[in-house]
Amino acid sequence: MRFGAHLPIAGFGTNRPSASALIDYAEAAEALGYTTLCANDHIVFSIPWMDGLVALSVAAARTRSIRLMTTASLVVVRGSASLASATSAIASVSGGRLTVCLTAGSTPSDYEAVGIPFEERWSRFDREVKAYRSHLDRAKLAVPVWIASWGSEAGLRRVARYGDGWLASAYHATSEHFANSLAYLQEQLTLTSKDAAGFPNAVATMYTYLTDDPDEASSVLRTLVSPRQAPEDLRDRMLIGSAMGCTEKLRRLQAVGVQQVFVWPVADENRQLERFAVEVAPYFSEHSPAMASGTP
């Protein structure tokens, strides 16, 4: 199992991060051996939210080798042509380090902000994904395009039909749910003549905060934002708590086929990146020497 890191673009009880904090975080993640820097996409949200594409652009300019990924871009809300223009620029600036993941999204306010009926998101999504790929082809850009799905059968069929990879949601990533979803996805990949064994996956929006203090863990959980889950559900699905407890959660996910997890420190971000790299990542077979030692 490998580990990437979400950029700190959401204000969990605070304001948006400053440009210097974002840069420091991106550089620290690369130095610590994380595989990927990623950013979720919202136009408007219930907490302060920095635009993910802008944040990835900043990270692209201040890093050299770490991959970049959208987790995941609202292709219907942004429009395929506009999104292709922005992501093509990031791909170019980063020297080809970008992976794009697309989603229809699950937040009505994003659709209200641009005047698109939320109930039309899926029919429009199918059209916009095809159009987005056409824009990339015309630009002669070889950008991997993943599809996000929490694990519904309809969503996984779209992953198999359109995607170069599957991005799952930590909100739903119990080991049992992921295993069942992966089995169904592999069936669909075979039906579409894709290599099921070699098809990549990752779990995103994995809120992270290592602490041995149960009261502190409970306090952190109350700051989190989920479209569906209550804090007690997030306790079981997120990496909030002791390093050993978080390691055990990740081992269960690794056992059912999760290849990569994108952690999202929700407070004291740089210190949490370092703690995770030193206290958790070395327990897994696929981690960098930097992560094992805690040094660049």
GICOR-V253267 format. One record per pair of residues at least 4 apart in sequence whose ideal C-beta (glycine too) atoms are under 7 Angstrom apart, sorted by the first residue. I is the first residue (numbers start at 1). GAP is how many residues later the second one is. Records with the same first field share a line. If there is no record, write none. Layout:
I=GAP ; GAP
//
This chain:
1=249 ; 253 ; 257 ; 258 ; 259 ; 260 ; 283 ; 285
2=33 ; 257 ; 258 ; 284 ; 285
3=31 ; 32 ; 257 ; 258 ; 260 ; 278
4=30 ; 31 ; 32 ; 33 ; 34 ; 256 ; 258
5=24 ; 29 ; 32 ; 257 ; 258 ; 268
6=32 ; 33 ; 34 ; 256 ; 257 ; 258
7=15 ; 18 ; 19 ; 30 ; 31 ; 32 ; 48 ; 52
8=9 ; 13 ; 14 ; 17 ; 261
9=30 ; 40 ; 41 ; 43 ; 46
10=37 ; 39
11=4 ; 5 ; 36 ; 37
12=35 ; 211 ; 212 ; 254 ; 255
13=210
15=33
16=32 ; 34
17=4 ; 5 ; 33
19=4 ; 39
20=4
21=4
22=4 ; 33 ; 36
23=4 ; 35 ; 39
24=4 ; 246
25=4 ; 244 ; 245
26=4 ; 11 ; 33 ; 36 ; 37
27=4 ; 35 ; 36
28=4 ; 242 ; 245
29=5 ; 8 ; 37 ; 244
30=4 ; 33 ; 35 ; 36
31=259 ; 265
32=241 ; 242 ; 245 ; 258 ; 259
33=244 ; 254 ; 255 ; 257 ; 258
34=32
35=31 ; 32 ; 225
36=30 ; 31 ; 32 ; 33 ; 226
37=22 ; 29 ; 31
38=31 ; 32 ; 33 ; 166 ; 224
39=13 ; 16 ; 17 ; 31 ; 32
40=12 ; 31 ; 165
41=11 ; 29 ; 31 ; 32 ; 33
42=7 ; 65 ; 68
43=34 ; 67 ; 70 ; 71
44=65 ; 66 ; 69
45=4
46=179
47=178
50=4 ; 5
51=4
52=4 ; 18
53=4 ; 33 ; 37
54=4
55=4
56=4 ; 12 ; 14 ; 34
57=4 ; 33 ; 36
58=4
59=4 ; 9
60=8 ; 30 ; 33 ; 34
61=32
67=30 ; 32
68=22 ; 26 ; 29 ; 30
69=30 ; 32
70=17 ; 30 ; 31
71=30 ; 96 ; 133 ; 191
72=29 ; 30 ; 31 ; 76 ; 95
73=5 ; 10 ; 27 ; 28 ; 29 ; 30
74=4 ; 29 ; 31 ; 36
75=5 ; 8 ; 27 ; 50 ; 53 ; 54 ; 57
76=28 ; 40 ; 45 ; 48 ; 49 ; 52
77=28 ; 33 ; 34 ; 37 ; 39
78=4 ; 5
79=4
80=4 ; 48 ; 51 ; 52 ; 55
81=4 ; 54
82=4
83=4 ; 49
84=4 ; 48 ; 51 ; 52
85=4
86=4
87=4 ; 11 ; 13 ; 56
88=4 ; 51 ; 53
89=4
90=4 ; 8
91=5 ; 7 ; 50 ; 52
94=4
98=45
99=45 ; 47
100=43 ; 45
101=45 ; 46 ; 47 ; 66
102=27 ; 30 ; 43 ; 45 ; 46
103=45
104=17 ; 18 ; 21
105=5 ; 16
106=121
107=120
108=4 ; 10
109=4
111=5 ; 6 ; 7 ; 10
116=4
120=4
121=4
122=4
124=4
125=4
126=4
127=4
128=4
129=4 ; 33
130=4
131=4
132=4
133=4 ; 12
134=4
135=4
136=5 ; 7
144=20 ; 21
145=18 ; 19
146=17 ; 18 ; 19 ; 20 ; 21
147=11 ; 12 ; 15 ; 16 ; 19
148=19
149=6 ; 7 ; 9 ; 10 ; 17
150=5 ; 18 ; 19 ; 21 ; 22
151=4 ; 5 ; 17 ; 21 ; 26 ; 30
152=4
153=4 ; 31
154=4
155=4
156=4 ; 25 ; 28 ; 29 ; 32
157=4 ; 31
158=4
159=4 ; 7 ; 26
160=25 ; 28 ; 29 ; 32 ; 34
161=31
165=34 ; 35 ; 36
166=19 ; 33 ; 35
167=35 ; 37
168=5 ; 10 ; 13 ; 33 ; 35
169=4 ; 35 ; 36
170=33 ; 34 ; 35 ; 36 ; 67 ; 68
171=34 ; 55 ; 57 ; 58 ; 66
172=5
173=4 ; 5 ; 30 ; 64 ; 80
174=4 ; 63
175=4 ; 77 ; 78 ; 80 ; 81
176=4
177=4
178=4 ; 75 ; 78 ; 80
179=4 ; 77 ; 78
180=4
181=4
182=4 ; 74 ; 75
183=4
184=4
185=4
186=4 ; 10
187=4
188=4
189=5 ; 7 ; 10
190=6
194=5
195=4
200=59
201=57 ; 58
202=57 ; 58 ; 59 ; 60
203=50 ; 55 ; 58 ; 59
204=58
205=59
206=32 ; 33 ; 55 ; 56 ; 57 ; 58
207=17 ; 31 ; 32 ; 33 ; 57 ; 59
208=31 ; 55 ; 56 ; 57 ; 58 ; 64 ; 68
209=11 ; 31 ; 56 ; 57 ; 58 ; 63
210=33 ; 36 ; 62 ; 65 ; 66 ; 69
211=5 ; 6 ; 30
212=30
213=4
214=4
215=4
216=4
217=4 ; 23 ; 24
218=4
220=20 ; 46 ; 47
221=10 ; 13 ; 14 ; 19
222=9
223=43
224=7 ; 10 ; 42
226=8
229=4 ; 5
231=4
233=4
234=4
235=5
239=7 ; 10 ; 24
241=4 ; 5
242=4
243=4 ; 36 ; 37
244=4
245=4
246=4 ; 34
247=4 ; 33 ; 36
248=4
249=4
250=4 ; 11
251=4
253=5 ; 8
254=4 ; 30
263=13
265=4 ; 7 ; 8
268=4
269=4
270=4
271=4
272=4
273=4
274=4 ; 20
275=4
276=4 ; 5
277=4 ; 14 ; 17
278=16
281=6 ; 10
282=5 ; 9 ; 10
287=4 ; 5
289=4
290=5 ; 6
//
